[in-house]
Amino acid sequence: DLDLILTQVAQAPCTMLDADQASIALFDEEDARLSVVSAAGLDRPPADHTPWPVDESSLAAILPALEAGRPRVIQARPDLDALPGTLIGTQPPGAIGSAVAIPLRLDEAPLGLLTAAFQEARAFTEEDLTFLSALGQEAQLAIRNARLFEREREQVTRLRALEQLQAGFVHTVSHE
């Protein structure tokens, strides 16, 4: 169940690293927007979050992570204040002391971001970043598997429709 796995991945930074908020946002290639699909510690459910255009200047703090495929620690005040509410909830400016964005990639293409935000400034250790990167990999695998499963299900549906057409054709030819 993709929703369950993504919920668990989003809650893990809050549980294991005492993050105040965490979210998973997926990139929509068609309209180049990030939309939160799972979150923990945010003040509203993911369905209430407005998708953010990826090229918008307010995403400048996390775009390098999405493009480079490496974790991005965000601790500078202007970058923290510019983080979109989509990823960190409706916190007032200055409420977030540090954050980290873990890019999610699938076949070298940007898939989305796992973000963890802390009210207090935090020095991230290599262990923290490794843990968050592992969580990101779990999310990537879950999303890939869910997409593969959906394609497989669609293929089975098409094959069943063809099978019914074939059976109808054979029935009609036999009857004639």
Secondary structure, 3 states (H helix, E strand, C coil): CHHHHHHHHHHHHHHHCCCCEEEEEEEECCCCEEEEEEEECCCCCHHHCCCEECCCHHHCCCHHHHHHCCCEEECCHHHHHHCCHHHHCCCCCCCCCEEEEEEEEECCEEEEEEEEEECCCCCCCHHHHHHHHHHHHHHHHHHHHHHHHHHHHHHHHHHHHHHHHHHHHHHHHHHC
